[in-house]
C-alpha cells in the first residue's frame, strides 16, 4: 500500500465519488476550545465513505467476474451493492440480524441479495468465504482489502487539499475507526500529501481493540461483542493489512461513549445541518468532549456516515435536553 495505489483509486473514482465538503461552525469551535473542521463523508454516495472503497474494489475486478460478495453491518454493504449495480454485477451481502433497518433496506434497494446471520453465534468471515466459493463470487472485505484501503485513502487526499485551502497544515485528524480501512488509507495519503497532519483513531467503549493494539504493538481482539449503538465501527479486531499502517503512522487511539456520540450527532445537526450516524459521529465526539487528550491545534474530524434509523436520531436530539 502506498500513495500510488491511492492515486490510482482516485483515477477510478473520478466522476463517481463526490468531493465531500469540509464544514465548520464557530459554535463547535467554542465547545471544543479549538478550530474544528468536519469532513462530511455522510454526504457521500450511499451515505458514507464506504462507496469510495466499494467502487475502488469493484472497478478493479477482471472482466470475467461473475459477481461480488461482502459482509457488513450496513455501510460497506451499501457501498459494494451500489458499485456492483453500476458495474452490472450481481451482489450478495451478508449482514447481521441486528443491523439497522435502514441499512438493510437500502442494501436490498440497491439490488443486492441480503443474507442475514447472528453475529453472536455465527462467523461472518466463514459465511462469506463459503458462499464465495460455492457461487464463484469475488469477496470484497470491508477493510482488509488493498483496493478498499486505496479507495478510502482518496478521502485523505481531499482532506489534505481542503485543509490546506483553509490554512490548516498542522494538526490532528480524528477518524472513526473500526477495522482500520479508512484510518489507514487516510494516514497513507496524509503521509505523502500533508505530513503535518497526524491521524488518531477513535472507537466506541468496549470496542477499542485498535487503541489497545497500538499500545501493545500487536493486534488484539475485543473479548466480547460490543452492544454499542456505533454499529458501523464495531469490529472484532484491526486487519492484517491495516494494522501495520496504523502502527507506523497513527498516534494513540481515543475512546468515546455512546452518549458522547449521540450529543455529537445532535450538535452536528444543529450547527452544521448534517445528519450523522452514531459510529460516524465518534471522531467529532472526541474533538468536542475529549480535548484534554489531544495536542494543541486544529482538529479535522471524519463524519464517516449518516445512515441512522429515525428512532436513534430522535435519541440523539433528545440527548441535549438530558
N, C-alpha and C positions, 0 to 999 in steps of 0.2 A: 504494500500500500504506500502510495506517495502522491505528491501533488499532480504528477502527470495523469494518474488514474482519475483523480478528481476533475481535472480539466477535460479529460475525455468524456467523463459523465456529463459535465456541463454542456459539452457539444451535443450530446444525445438529447439532453433536456431542453436545449434551446428551442423556443417556440412551443414548448409543452408546459413546463413548470412556470408558476408565477414568481416574479421577483417581489417577495412579500415586503411590506413596509417596516421601517424601524420607527416605533411610536414612543412618545414621551409625554409626561404630564408634570407640571410643577407641583401638583398635589402629591403625586407619588414620590417625587424628589424630596419633598418635605418630610414625608413619613420615613423614608429610608435614610435621610440625612446625607444624601449624595445624589449625583446625577444618575438616573436610571433610564436605560434605553431598552425597549421591548421589541424583539424580533418576532413579528406576528405570523408565525407559521400556522396558526389557527385559520388563517385566510388562504392557505394553500389549497389546491385541488384536493378533494376528499376530506378537507378539514384538518389536515395535519401534514407535517414534513414527510410522512411516510410515502407520499406519492413520489418524491424525489428518488428514493431508493427503489421503489417498486418499478418505475419506468426505467431507471438505470439498469436494473437487472433483467427485466423482461425484454427490453430493446436490444440487449446483448446476446440473447439466445439464438441458437442456429435456426436456419430457415425451416428445417425439418422437425422442429419441436412440436409434439402432439398437444401439449397443454402444460399448465403450471399448477402447483400445489403449494400452499403456505399454511402456517399455523400462527394464530394471533388472537388477542382479545378484542381486536377490532380495527385499529388504525393501520397496521401493516396489511390486514385483511382487505381493507378498502383500497389502499394504495395499489396492491397487487391485482385486485379484481378489476379496477378501472384500467390499469396498464394492460392487462391481458385482453380486455374487451377492445381497447384501442389497437392492439396488435392482431386481433382476430383469433385469439386463442381461448379455449375453454379454461376455466379456473375452478379449482376445488380448494375451499378454505376450511381448515379445522379450527373451531372456536370453542371456548369453554362455555358450559351451560349458564354460567353467571356473568357472561359478557353483557355490557349494557345493551338494552333492547334496540336503541337507535343504531348502534354499530352493527348489530346482527342484521337489522332490516336494510340498512344501507348497502352492506356487503352483498346481500341477495339481490338488491335492486340493480347493482352493477352487473348482474348476470352470473354471479358465482354460485356454485353448489356449496351450501354450508353444511358441514358435518360437525355435530356437537359432541363434546366429551366432558367428563367430570375431572376437573383439574386436581381434585383431592385424591382421586384413586387411579387415574389414568395418566400415561406419559405421552404428551403431545408429540414429542420428537419421534417416539416409536410409531405412533399412528401415522404421522406424516411420511416417514420413511417407508412404512409398509404400503401405504396407498400409492406412493410414488413408484415403487417397484411393480406393484400389481397393475397399474394403469399406464405405466410408461410416461409419467409426468416429470417435469423439471421442478425440483424442490427449491423454493426460494426462502431461505431462512430470514427471520425478522431482523437480525443484526449480525450474525456471524457469516457474512457473505461479502466477498470483496467488492462486487459491483453495487451491493446495497450500501456499504460503507462509503464508497466513492460518491454515490448519489447523495447521501446525507451530507457529505463534505461540501457539496455545492452551496449549502446554506452558510457554511463558513466563509466561502468566497464572497458571498453577498454581505455578510457581517463585516468582513474586512473593508470592503469598499464603502459601505454605508456609514460605518463608524468613523472612517477617515473623513468622509464628507461632512460629518458633524463635529469634526475636530477631536475625535477620541482615537488616539493611537496607543495609549497605555491604559491598562485597567484589567478588570476581571470579567470573564464571560461565564455565566452560570447556565448550565444545561440540565434540563430534565433528563434523568438517566435511568434506564432500565438495564438492558444488556450491553449498552455502550456504543451502539451503531452511530447515533447522532453525535454523541460526545467525542468519539474517536475521529469521526470524519471532520468535525469542526476543528478539533485540535490539530489535525494534519494540515488543514487548509490555512489555519492561522499561523502555524509554524513557518509556512512558506510566504504568506502574504501580509501578516500582521503580527510579527513576533512579540510586540509589546502587549498583546492581549493574551492573558493566561486563563485557560479553561479550568473550571472546577465543577464536578458533577454534583447534582442534588437528587436525593432519593427520599422516599417516604419512610417513616418509622417502621421498624420490624422488617424492612426490605432493603437494608443498607449494605448489601453484600459488596458493592463497589467501594464504598468508604472503607469497610473493614479490609477488603482485599488490598487496597492501596497502602494501608497501614502495615499489613503483614507482608507485602511484596509477593503475594501469590493468590491465585483465585480461591476464594472462599464462597461457600454456598449459604443460602438462607436456610436455617434449621427448620422453619415451619413456613407454610404458605400464608403470606400476609393477607389480611382481610381489609387492607386499606382501600379507600374509595379511589385511590390513584391507580386504577387497573392498568393504564397504559404503560406504567413503568414498574410494575411488579413482575420480576423475573427471578428464576432460581439463582442465577449467577451471571457474571460477565462472560463474554465469549472468548474462545481461544484466539481468535483474530483480533478482537477489540482490546483485550486486557493488556497485551504488551504495549499498545499505543497509549492507552490510559496511563499505564505505569511510567512511561517515558515522558509524557507531555503534560499530564494534568497535576494540578495542585490537590490538596486534601479535599475529600468529599464532605458534603454537608447533608444534614437530615432535617426534614420538616414534618410537622404533624398534619393530619387530615384537616384539623381546624385551621391551621395556617393556610392551607391550600384553599379552603372554602372562602376565607376572608380575602385572599389574593384574587380569587375569581370575581368576587363582588366588587372589589376596588378596580379591577381591570374593566369591568362592565361600566361602572360609574364614571371613571376618569379617562379611559381610552376608548370606550364604546365598542369593545370587542367581547366575544364570548369565548371563554377558555374552560376546558375540562379540568378536573382535579389534577391529573398527572401532568397536564400541560401548564399548570399554574405553579408547580413546585419551585421552579427557578425564581419566579417573581416573589413567591412567599419567602424564600431565603433572603432575597435582597431587601424586602420590606421589614422582616421581623427578626432577622439574624445577622444584622450588620456588624455586630461585635465580633463575628467570626471571619469577617472579610478584611482585606487590606484596604487602605485608603484609596480613593479614586473612583472613577466612574465604573458602573456595572452595566453590562449587557446581559439581558435575560432572554432565553428562548421561551416563547409561548408556543409550545410544540404541538398542541392540538386543541380543537374546540368541539369535539363530538361528545356532548354531555346530554344525558336524559333530563327532561324538564323537571322531574322531582328533585334531582340532585342540584340543579341550578337554583331551584327555589330555596333549598337548604343554604346554598351559598349566599343568596341575597338576604336571607333571614339572619345569617351569622353576624352581620354588622350590628344588628339590634340586640344580640345576646350580651 
